[in-house]
Amino acid sequence: MDFRLTPRQAQLKADARALTDFIADYEIPCEEDNGLPASAHAKIRDAVLDAGLQAVNMPAEWGGAGLTIAEQVTVQEELGRLTGALWDMVWRPANALRFCTPEQRERFLVPVIKGERRDCYAVTEPGAGSDPQNLATTATRNDHGWVLNGEKWFVTVGDHADFMIVLAAAGPERAPTLFLVDKDTPGIEMTRVPRFMHTFVYEHPEFTFTDVQVDEDAVLGGIGEGYDITRSWFTEERLMIAARTTGAAERALELSRDWAVEREQFGAPIASYQLIQGMLADCAVDIAVNRAYTHQVAWEIDQASAEDRKTLHAKAAIAKLSASEASGRVIDRCLQIHGGRGYDRTYAVERLYRELRVDRIWEGTSEIQRLIIANELVKRGTEVLDLPVA
């Protein structure tokens, strides 16, 4: 095995770090103003395009960066260092958009890749969170296509996006189906914009859909394919969360190491005290182990055949569970090392402390990840832990 970055990955890592450093100048304004003005969005969009890191998960022939999963992980790890969730300004279109028809691709996906449009994924409902099959939003066929009725919560980027990917139970069979819906379609109302614990450059609004008429060609990927398409998206997104949380934890450790070396108490740097040294060492272990496993699973996905997908779904769950939980431990220690300054919102460790908490909840809670992993263990045994054999 060769775990060294390829020359291409090394260049992508450098490019992503340069872009991260540019965007990082907006962290404090984003925190103080709970978001950024349109002028900042435009400057960052141009920087993303200049870096060639737009739509890293989409093929180059469609205008994306065309990166492998391993290359995407390398980029996301660097972007994860950003607070205010500014990493989300380096847009990755929802993987579900890969299932667009050619006509849908030109209308929806290509403009997203170019930074001209933005998508959001509307899956969660008041009664369908960890259990997405408890779906209440319906799609009823009529002479003009489909009529959507229902409610969606936690629609990340819903304030900024101009179209939605909506999961609904279609027809009398209640077939789980995705629909592409322009946000300005009559009957869509953004009813509430909750204020969450973290600061996020975008919001996570709640929407209602009341007799929302869409055409027949609004169906994405086929009737009844909504769960399978969404599950595929979850597999990759959970791995990207593992990468981003690892990057965030590394930034926190760097800041805390420097603070511990420079901060003096009782006549000596606090880094000279074994209790502080123990926290720094534990952080290093959490980061190193999770980085290695995340990159391993990314490599496996790139090599995978169709029959490997269920096992890889569980491995992505392992990566997401382990990295998100570990990053929580890391940032808790790092805030403690900073003492009172760690509680100050002008310090990145404080912002990371609030922002990393959600990674144990969204795209599948830690508890759901454990169920996925255990289910694969029961069904297939410990092969879920094994490397593929050539």
Secondary structure, DSSP 8 states (H G I E B T S, - for coil): ---S--HHHHHHHHHHHHHHHHHHTTHHHHHHHTS--HHHHHHHHHHHHHHT-TTTTS-GGGTS----HHHHHHHHHHHTT-STTGGGGS----GGGGG--HHHIIIIIHHHHTTS--EEEE--BTTBSS-TTS---EEEEETTEEEEEEEE---TTTTT-SEEEEEEEETTTTEEEEEEEETTSTTEEEEE----SS--SS---EEEEEEEEE-GGGEES-TT-HHHHHHHHHHHHHHHHHHHHHHHHHHHHHHHHHHHHH-EETTEEGGGSHHHHHHHHHHHHHHHHHHHHHHHHHHHHHH--GGGHHHHHHHHHHHHHHHHHHHHHHHHHHHHHHGGGGG-TTSHHHHHHHHHGGGGTTTS-HHHHHHHHHHHHHHHGGGGGS----
